[in-house]
Amino acid sequence: QVNLVESGGGLVQPGGSLRLSCTAAGFTLNFYAIAWFRQAQGKEREGVACISSIHGDGGVNIGDSVKGRFTIARDPGEETVYLEMNNLRPEDSAIYYCAADYLGPGRCDSWRYDYWGQGTQVTVSS
């Protein structure tokens, strides 16, 4: 069985930081492009940050709404992909999902991704 697991969500004050982690059970995460998506209540799902598989060109794509504040990085040894979120704003509050695309290029198009985690809640509030 293939599972993606997100962790690291929580409540943070505006201007604060969080680091989300995405790990996998049942497959080798390194072979997959990984994307972080988010969905706030009443809003459409949004691609936040994406990274290619280790067999790709290492390409990274960051969504315009988080550019300069969020970064995505892979630790191949730990088979983990991180989403580092800095200078968080209330509008960043959402459920954050990681998704996997086998040997993918790391584009933030949701249709590319076959496997999805259950999500982790991020709430930015004072």
Residue frames as qw, qx, qy, qz and C-alpha x, y, z in Angstrom:
[[0.000, 0.888, 0.460, 0.000, 0.00, 0.00, 0.00],
 [0.423, 0.332, 0.011, 0.843, 1.26, 3.44, -0.97],
 [0.293, -0.859, -0.399, 0.131, 0.92, 6.23, 1.55],
 [0.322, 0.493, -0.138, 0.796, 2.11, 9.80, 1.76],
 [0.490, -0.674, -0.482, 0.272, 2.25, 11.37, 5.18],
 [0.159, 0.706, -0.064, 0.687, 2.42, 15.07, 5.93],
 [0.591, -0.578, -0.429, 0.366, 3.50, 16.43, 9.29],
 [0.419, -0.034, -0.093, 0.903, 4.48, 19.72, 10.87],
 [0.135, -0.621, -0.374, -0.676, 1.27, 21.69, 10.65],
 [0.379, -0.454, -0.606, 0.532, -0.15, 23.68, 13.51],
 [0.057, -0.951, -0.300, -0.044, -1.07, 27.10, 14.81],
 [0.576, -0.062, -0.013, 0.815, 1.39, 29.94, 14.33],
 [0.002, 0.806, 0.243, -0.540, 1.21, 33.68, 14.72],
 [0.545, 0.826, 0.091, 0.111, 1.46, 35.99, 11.71],
 [0.122, 0.875, -0.458, 0.101, 5.08, 36.47, 10.75],
 [0.653, -0.441, 0.611, -0.074, 6.02, 33.10, 12.16],
 [0.368, 0.464, -0.745, -0.308, 7.46, 30.03, 10.49],
 [0.860, -0.089, 0.434, -0.253, 6.62, 26.38, 10.08],
 [0.160, 0.440, -0.811, -0.350, 8.29, 23.48, 8.33],
 [0.887, 0.104, 0.172, -0.416, 6.13, 20.78, 6.83],
 [0.187, -0.395, 0.876, 0.204, 7.48, 17.32, 6.03],
 [0.848, 0.259, -0.102, -0.452, 6.31, 14.80, 3.46],
 [0.213, -0.387, 0.896, 0.049, 7.36, 11.18, 3.78],
 [0.727, 0.169, -0.412, -0.523, 6.24, 8.00, 2.08],
 [0.548, -0.215, 0.787, -0.184, 5.43, 4.43, 3.00],
 [0.774, 0.339, 0.527, -0.094, 5.35, 1.74, 0.37],
 [0.694, 0.632, 0.138, 0.316, 7.48, 3.44, -2.27],
 [0.604, -0.187, -0.005, 0.775, 10.75, 5.32, -2.73],
 [0.070, 0.894, 0.276, -0.347, 9.96, 9.01, -2.46],
 [0.269, -0.564, 0.398, 0.671, 13.14, 10.00, -4.31],
 [0.303, 0.148, 0.778, 0.531, 11.76, 8.62, -7.58],
 [0.075, 0.753, 0.644, 0.111, 8.82, 10.99, -7.46],
 [0.056, 0.411, 0.015, 0.910, 8.29, 14.65, -8.08],
 [0.256, -0.513, -0.709, 0.412, 6.66, 16.07, -4.99],
 [0.044, -0.512, -0.214, -0.831, 4.24, 18.93, -4.83],
 [0.066, -0.347, -0.654, 0.669, 2.68, 20.81, -1.98],
 [0.161, -0.504, -0.499, -0.686, -0.87, 21.98, -2.55],
 [0.006, 0.181, 0.628, -0.757, -3.15, 23.79, -0.19],
 [0.213, -0.508, -0.631, -0.547, -6.85, 24.32, 0.06],
 [0.082, 0.014, 0.470, -0.879, -8.52, 26.85, 2.27],
 [0.238, 0.478, 0.799, -0.278, -12.16, 26.58, 3.18],
 [0.375, 0.794, 0.347, -0.329, -14.32, 27.78, 0.34],
 [0.163, 0.794, -0.413, -0.415, -11.38, 28.21, -2.02],
 [0.890, 0.398, -0.212, -0.072, -9.90, 26.23, -4.87],
 [0.867, -0.309, 0.163, 0.355, -6.87, 24.04, -4.40],
 [0.224, 0.943, -0.246, -0.022, -3.65, 25.91, -5.08],
 [0.885, 0.165, -0.184, 0.396, -0.22, 24.65, -6.02],
 [0.397, -0.906, 0.092, 0.114, 2.28, 26.03, -3.52],
 [0.055, -0.746, 0.642, 0.168, 5.63, 24.49, -4.35],
 [0.972, 0.201, 0.078, -0.089, 6.90, 21.58, -6.41],
 [0.189, -0.692, 0.666, 0.206, 10.20, 19.77, -6.90],
 [0.740, 0.363, -0.483, -0.295, 11.24, 17.27, -9.54],
 [0.974, -0.223, 0.013, 0.049, 12.27, 13.70, -8.82],
 [0.477, -0.675, 0.432, 0.362, 15.96, 13.08, -8.20],
 [0.623, 0.139, 0.622, 0.454, 16.15, 11.75, -11.75],
 [0.316, 0.876, 0.333, 0.150, 14.96, 15.06, -13.10],
 [0.455, 0.563, -0.098, 0.683, 16.75, 18.38, -13.43],
 [0.377, -0.269, -0.523, 0.715, 16.16, 19.34, -9.82],
 [0.057, -0.430, -0.280, -0.856, 13.64, 21.88, -10.97],
 [0.112, -0.425, -0.672, 0.596, 11.66, 23.78, -8.38],
 [0.081, -0.512, -0.416, -0.747, 8.50, 25.77, -8.92],
 [0.128, -0.317, -0.603, 0.721, 7.06, 28.13, -6.33],
 [0.074, 0.750, 0.634, 0.171, 3.60, 29.63, -6.47],
 [0.195, 0.575, 0.051, 0.793, 3.37, 33.38, -6.94],
 [0.485, -0.757, -0.151, -0.411, 1.44, 33.93, -3.73],
 [0.805, -0.576, 0.057, 0.130, 4.24, 32.43, -1.62],
 [0.734, 0.447, -0.104, 0.501, 7.31, 33.32, -3.64],
 [0.164, 0.632, -0.340, 0.677, 10.04, 34.75, -1.45],
 [0.539, -0.491, 0.380, -0.570, 8.50, 33.27, 1.69],
 [0.927, -0.093, 0.321, -0.171, 8.23, 29.52, 1.05],
 [0.236, 0.588, -0.740, -0.226, 10.91, 27.12, -0.12],
 [0.975, -0.007, 0.063, -0.214, 10.82, 23.43, -0.99],
 [0.107, 0.656, -0.747, 0.011, 13.72, 21.06, -0.54],
 [0.955, -0.019, -0.251, -0.160, 14.41, 17.36, -0.71],
 [0.327, -0.621, 0.704, -0.108, 16.59, 15.31, 1.60],
 [0.741, 0.261, -0.549, -0.285, 17.31, 12.19, -0.47],
 [0.261, 0.241, -0.866, 0.352, 18.99, 10.42, 2.42],
 [0.267, 0.109, 0.683, -0.671, 15.94, 10.84, 4.62],
 [0.012, -0.346, -0.819, -0.458, 13.56, 10.42, 1.67],
 [0.063, -0.718, -0.542, 0.432, 11.71, 13.47, 2.86],
 [0.228, 0.503, 0.282, 0.784, 10.55, 16.63, 1.15],
 [0.237, -0.499, -0.474, 0.685, 10.22, 19.76, 3.24],
 [0.095, 0.764, 0.340, 0.540, 8.16, 22.89, 2.78],
 [0.386, -0.271, -0.349, 0.810, 9.75, 25.73, 4.71],
 [0.023, -0.792, -0.465, -0.394, 7.23, 28.49, 5.32],
 [0.386, -0.214, -0.289, 0.850, 8.38, 31.86, 6.60],
 [0.118, 0.106, 0.024, -0.987, 6.67, 35.17, 7.26],
 [0.016, -0.395, -0.906, -0.150, 3.34, 33.40, 7.41],
 [0.256, -0.082, -0.041, -0.962, 0.16, 35.37, 6.86],
 [0.544, 0.151, 0.600, -0.567, -3.43, 34.64, 7.87],
 [0.721, 0.468, -0.134, -0.493, -4.25, 33.98, 4.22],
 [0.310, 0.420, -0.850, -0.065, -1.78, 31.06, 4.28],
 [0.501, -0.085, 0.720, -0.472, -4.16, 29.19, 6.56],
 [0.750, 0.268, -0.370, -0.478, -5.28, 26.02, 4.80],
 [0.902, -0.171, 0.395, 0.017, -4.95, 22.28, 4.73],
 [0.184, 0.721, -0.604, -0.285, -1.63, 21.48, 3.09],
 [0.958, 0.102, 0.253, -0.087, -1.27, 18.31, 1.05],
 [0.111, -0.568, 0.699, 0.420, 1.76, 16.67, -0.45],
 [0.863, 0.397, 0.174, -0.258, 1.40, 14.72, -3.66],
 [0.465, -0.425, 0.683, 0.370, 3.69, 12.43, -5.69],
 [0.710, 0.637, -0.065, -0.292, 4.26, 12.08, -9.45],
 [0.872, -0.157, 0.367, 0.284, 6.49, 9.19, -10.58],
 [0.600, 0.018, 0.347, 0.721, 9.65, 10.53, -12.31],
 [0.185, 0.887, 0.416, 0.075, 7.80, 13.81, -12.72],
 [0.460, 0.492, -0.001, 0.739, 9.28, 17.17, -13.71],
 [0.316, -0.376, -0.466, 0.736, 8.01, 18.98, -10.64],
 [0.117, -0.308, -0.285, -0.900, 5.33, 21.14, -12.20],
 [0.172, 0.128, 0.655, -0.725, 2.52, 22.32, -9.95],
 [0.564, -0.013, -0.400, -0.723, -0.35, 20.88, -11.99],
 [0.597, -0.221, 0.611, -0.471, -2.54, 18.73, -9.78],
 [0.899, 0.281, -0.037, -0.332, -3.53, 16.41, -12.63],
 [0.494, 0.561, -0.658, 0.088, 0.07, 15.11, -12.78],
 [0.121, -0.404, 0.772, -0.476, -0.03, 13.66, -9.29],
 [0.638, -0.114, -0.703, -0.292, -1.25, 10.15, -8.60],
 [0.598, -0.340, -0.648, 0.327, -0.69, 9.88, -4.87],
 [0.161, -0.682, 0.036, -0.713, -1.91, 12.26, -2.21],
 [0.242, -0.020, -0.766, 0.596, -1.54, 12.51, 1.52],
 [0.221, -0.656, -0.719, 0.063, -4.31, 13.20, 3.99],
 [0.057, 0.779, 0.089, 0.618, -3.19, 16.76, 4.62],
 [0.486, -0.325, -0.486, 0.649, -2.03, 18.77, 7.59],
 [0.052, -0.918, -0.371, -0.131, -3.75, 21.88, 8.90],
 [0.434, 0.034, -0.140, 0.890, -1.87, 25.16, 9.03],
 [0.147, -0.881, -0.440, -0.092, -3.53, 28.02, 10.87],
 [0.404, 0.167, -0.137, 0.889, -2.00, 31.47, 10.99],
 [0.320, -0.784, -0.372, -0.379, -3.67, 33.59, 13.61],
 [0.133, 0.400, -0.493, 0.761, -2.88, 35.88, 16.50]]
